[in-house]
Amino acid sequence: MNITVNEELLAYIDPLTPEERAALERSLLAEGCRDALVLWGEVLVDGHNRYEICSRHGIPFNVVQSSQFSSMDDVHLWMIEQHLGRRSVSDFQRGVLALRKKDILASRAKLQVSETTSAPEVVEPESKVSRGSIAKQARISSNTISQIEKIQQSAAPELVAAVKSGTISINAAATVASLPVEAQVAAVAGGRKELQQAARQVREAKAVERTEPESPDGMVARLRQTITQLSAENAALKAKLTALGA
């Protein structure tokens, strides 16, 4: 049987860490491939890592055809549910997957509204696409979902990588994401303490502005935040100049 690896599906879920991949390879070599690979026609849907390792080592494997897919969205939703059910998935990954599910369901609901305005009961219930419902299904809070959404929209790639690695919390990363990109990159380059300090300064500035925006304390907080941003941008510029000189 021909098996096709779809690059978009391969990249849809975050890859295994080197440690996780090494553990899977040891398990397959010792015990064989016990779980069947899932196919949609010839397209591989689940088991990309097992397929690659088994093919490389000549380890036999079984396949199973799924009849529940009628579109790529169906495949995506199935993949999301499979990964949300795993304990090893981090809260950040859960949030990213939950937001993807929300987008798919919301698109389907809008499509149904446009196609059948005379039968509103056909539309996917709003509860299934609300942030709260999606957060509950992903076993994280609505606030965490909102923070992850902010990170996806505003965070520099370096800051996203820091969240994924656990260098900074989701809460702190969402706060740092409000800074200019150069300041974010410089904070990440400074390590965990620099990131925590940047998050703390942003929170303090916002707290003062909310209570007394025009007070001396509020002006000082804004000035401190500006200094933090300028310092971070200066550090990022120096790093670029150093790299060019090298």
Helices and strands as residue ranges (DSSP letters): H 7-10, H 18-31, E 37-40, E 43-46, H 48-57, E 63-65, H 72-84, H 91-115, G 120-122, G 126-128, H 131-138, H 142-154, H 157-165, H 170-176, H 181-189, H 192-211, H 216-245
